[in-house]
Amino acid sequence: MSRVDYDKEADSLYVQLRSDARVTNTVAFGPSRHVDLTRAGRVAGLEFISVSGGIDLRDMPCAEQAYAAIVAAGLGHMVNAYPVE
């Protein structure tokens, strides 16, 4: 089950996609988006910095799952870019 942690003071948001996973690597998708990976290369979580300017989910792995978690947390209004198929 996904979990969303929003820190208003730090202006950051973290979407935990795998609660049982140990993060072994973090990959930057630009200066304000990061993906935490397990040893097996599976996505464990997504971190967004400077979210007051909006959350950009384009080109992010697990974007649909992250979007659903963000909306469920009542923060869907913060997403300003979402992948279009």
C-alpha positions as CSV (number, residue, x, y, z in Angstrom):
1,M,0.0,0.0,0.0
2,S,1.3,3.5,-0.9
3,R,1.8,6.2,1.7
4,V,2.3,10.0,1.1
5,D,4.2,12.2,3.4
6,Y,3.9,16.0,2.8
7,D,6.2,18.4,4.7
8,K,4.8,21.9,4.2
9,E,7.9,23.6,5.9
10,A,10.4,21.7,3.7
11,D,8.1,22.1,0.7
12,S,8.6,18.4,-0.1
13,L,6.4,15.3,-0.7
14,Y,7.4,11.7,-0.6
15,V,5.3,8.8,-2.1
16,Q,6.3,5.5,-0.5
17,L,5.3,2.8,-2.9
18,R,6.8,-0.2,-1.2
19,S,6.8,-0.3,2.6
20,D,8.7,-3.6,2.8
21,A,11.6,-2.4,0.6
22,R,15.1,-1.3,1.5
23,V,16.3,1.6,-0.6
24,T,19.8,1.1,-2.0
25,N,20.0,3.7,-4.7
26,T,18.5,7.1,-5.5
27,V,18.2,8.4,-9.1
28,A,17.7,12.1,-9.8
29,F,15.1,13.1,-12.4
30,G,16.2,16.7,-12.4
31,P,16.9,18.9,-9.4
32,S,13.5,18.4,-7.7
33,R,12.5,14.8,-8.5
34,H,14.1,11.7,-7.1
35,V,13.4,8.0,-7.4
36,D,14.4,5.5,-4.6
37,L,15.2,2.1,-5.9
38,T,15.7,-1.3,-4.2
39,R,18.7,-3.5,-4.8
40,A,16.6,-5.3,-7.5
41,G,15.9,-2.0,-9.2
42,R,12.3,-1.8,-8.2
43,V,10.8,1.6,-7.4
44,A,10.4,2.0,-3.6
45,G,9.4,5.7,-3.5
46,L,9.4,9.0,-5.2
47,E,10.5,12.3,-3.7
48,F,9.4,15.7,-4.9
49,I,11.0,19.0,-3.8
50,S,9.6,22.5,-4.1
51,V,6.1,21.1,-4.5
52,S,4.4,24.5,-3.9
53,G,5.3,25.1,-7.6
54,G,3.5,21.9,-8.5
55,I,4.3,18.2,-8.9
56,D,5.5,17.0,-12.3
57,L,4.8,13.3,-12.8
58,R,5.9,13.2,-16.5
59,D,8.6,10.6,-17.3
60,M,8.4,9.3,-13.7
61,P,8.3,5.5,-13.1
62,C,5.1,4.4,-11.4
63,A,3.4,7.7,-12.2
64,E,-0.1,6.3,-12.1
65,Q,0.4,4.7,-8.7
66,A,2.0,7.8,-7.4
67,Y,-0.9,10.0,-8.7
68,A,-3.5,7.7,-7.2
69,A,-1.7,7.9,-3.8
70,I,-1.4,11.7,-4.0
71,V,-5.1,12.1,-4.8
72,A,-6.1,9.7,-2.0
73,A,-4.1,11.8,0.4
74,G,-6.1,14.9,-0.6
75,L,-3.2,16.5,-2.4
76,G,-4.2,16.0,-6.0
77,H,-4.4,19.7,-6.6
78,M,-0.6,19.9,-6.3
79,V,-0.1,17.8,-9.5
80,N,0.4,20.2,-12.4
81,A,1.9,17.7,-14.9
82,Y,0.7,14.2,-15.5
83,P,1.6,11.8,-18.3
84,V,-0.8,11.8,-21.2
85,E,-1.2,8.7,-23.3
